């Protein structure tokens, strides 16, 4: 478990390669909806790899720039390796995999689509405003994967007459529940501990040079 806690995003990168090969082999045997859900899950893996591995730096953005925690240690509070693993794997994986298994449940598939597209608000607006930048780790996957996949998925379900009156409300409700109980609560409450035994490594905190960039911003203000 210790190895996986520290390397889950690299494992996810390897899983992306395996899924890409499997998708190529099984392409002609899949429905359009299942293909889209499969690709959506692969987009999530890219998103996570971008945030944590290359270029990485999301832990530092979260703990230093985005949600500084007074009295806490920036390598483990509010986000730490345990909460990152819980949110990104034990919460996000089922959320994206279930629609692959049940692609005809449109409300179930629309939820992760909306969640992925909605991350533009975090990566494209809020973090960029905080960092005074035009890019931060995760934004590439949002713009070039989540949004194109999402636009095509929404167009397809409407073109095929698959949307019911309750599809959007249920999907939005699922996203809200995931955001609160699957992301906010684990990070801000359940695993938020200034003395957490699961800090990010120095290498993880140094990626994307977040601290240096924030120091430069502070210098400019002076």
N, C-alpha and C positions, 0 to 999 in steps of 0.2 A: 504493500500500500504506500509506503514511503517513497518508493521509486515512482509510482504512478502519480502521486500527489505533486511531485516535482517535475514530472515530464509529460503530463497528460496532453499538453498541446503538441508535443512532438509525436506522441502516439496518434493523435488526431490527424497530424500531417501524413503519417504513414497510412492511416485509414482512408484518407482522401485518395491516395494513389490506388489502393486496393479497390475502392468503390468506383473509381474512374475506369479501371480495367473491367470490372464486373459489369458496369453500365454499358460499355462498348460491346461486350459479349452478348448481353441480354437485351440490347436496345430494341430489336424487332419484336420481342416477345412482351413488351410492356405497353400499357396504355399511356396516353399522353399525360394524364393526371399523375400516374405513378412516376413517370420520368421527371416531371416537374418537381414532385416532392423529393425525389432522390437527389436531384440537382440542388434543390433548396438546402437539403442537409449538407451537401458538399460545400455549398457557399458558407454555411455556418462554420465548418471546419477551417476554411480559408480565413474567415473573419477572426476566429480564435487564434490561429497561427500568427496572423498579422498583429494582433493585439499583444500577444505574449512572447512570441519567438522572434519573428523578423518583420518589421524592425523591432517589434516589442515596445515595452515602455508603459503599457497600460497600468500596471500596478503602481508605478510612480505617479502617473497622471491622476489616478484615483486617490491615492493617499497624500500626495503633496499638493497638487494643483487643484484637483476637482473637489475633494472632500477632506480638507485638512482637519485632523483630529487633535484638539488641544490636549496636551499631556500624553498623547500616544506616540508610539514609535512608527515612523513612516514606512518601515519595512513590514509592518504587520497590522496596521490599524488605520482605517476600518477594514480594508481588504487584506486578506492573507491567503496563504496557499490552500488552506482548508476551505475557506468560503469560496475561493475561485474555483476549486475542484467541484464543490457541491453545486454551484450555480451553473457552471459551464458544461458539466458532464451529467450529474445525477438529475438535474432539472431540465437543461436544454436538450440533451440527447433524446429523452422520451418525447418531449414536446415536438421535435422534428421527425422522429422515427415513426411515431404512431400514424401520421398521415400517409407514410409510405405503405404501411400495412393496410390502411383503410382509405385509399385515395378517393373513393366515391362519397365519403363524408365531407362535403365541401366546407362546412363550418370548421371542421377539424383541420383541414388543409389551409384555409384562409388565415387562421390564427397565426401560425409561424411566418406566413408570408407578410402579414401586417407588422408583426414584431420585427422582422428583419428590415423592412422598409422604414419603420418608425425610428430605427436607430440613427437615421440621418439627423434627427433632432438633437441627439446626444453628440455624435461624432462631427456632424457637419456644421452645427450651430454652437451648442453650449461649450464643448471642449475647445473648439477653435477660437471662440470668443475669449475663453479663459486663458488660453495659451497665446492668443494674438497670432494665430497661424492659419494657414489654408489647408493643412493636412495634419492628421494625427492617426496613430495606428488603429486600424479598423475601418477607416473612411473609404479606402479603396474597395474593400469587399462590399460595403454598403452601396456605393455609387455604381460599381461595375458588375456586381453580382446580384445582391438582394433586390435592387430596384428593377433591373431588366427582367429578372425572373418574376418578380411580383407583378409588373405591368402585363407581361404575357399571360400569367396565370389568371389575373382578373379579367383580361380580355377573353380568354378561352372559356372560362366558366359562364360568362355572359353570352358569348357566341353560341354556346351549346345549350343555353337555357337551363343551367344547373343551379342558378341562384334563387333561393326562396326568400320570402319576406323576413324570416327570422335568421337568415344566414349571417348577415353582417352583425346584428346585435349579439348573437351568441359568440361569434369569432372575436369581437371587440371585448366582450366580457372575459373570455379566456385569456386574452392578452393582458387585460387589467389584473386578473388574478395572478398570472405568471409574474408580471412586473412587481406586484406587491409581495406575494408569498414566496415567489421563486427567486427574486433578485433583491428587492429592498430589505425584507426581513432577515434573510441569511447574512447579508453584508452589514447592515446597520444594527442588528439586534442579536441574532442567534450565535454568530461566530465573531462578533465584534468584541475583541479583547485586547487591550493595550499590552497585556502580558502573554499573548498567544504564543504557544510553542511552535507555531507554523509560520515563521516569517519568510518573506521572499528573500532569495539570495542576493548578494551584492550585484551579481551579474544581471539578474532580472531587474533590479532597481536602477541599474546604470543604463539600460537600453533606451534609446531615443534621446538620451542626454536631457531628461526632463528638468532635473535640478539646475543644470547649467543654464538652460533656456529661461527658467523662471528668475534666476539671479540676474541675467542680462536685462530682463524686463524691469526688475526692481531698480537696477542701475539707471535705466533710461528714465524712470519716473523721478529719480532724484535729480 
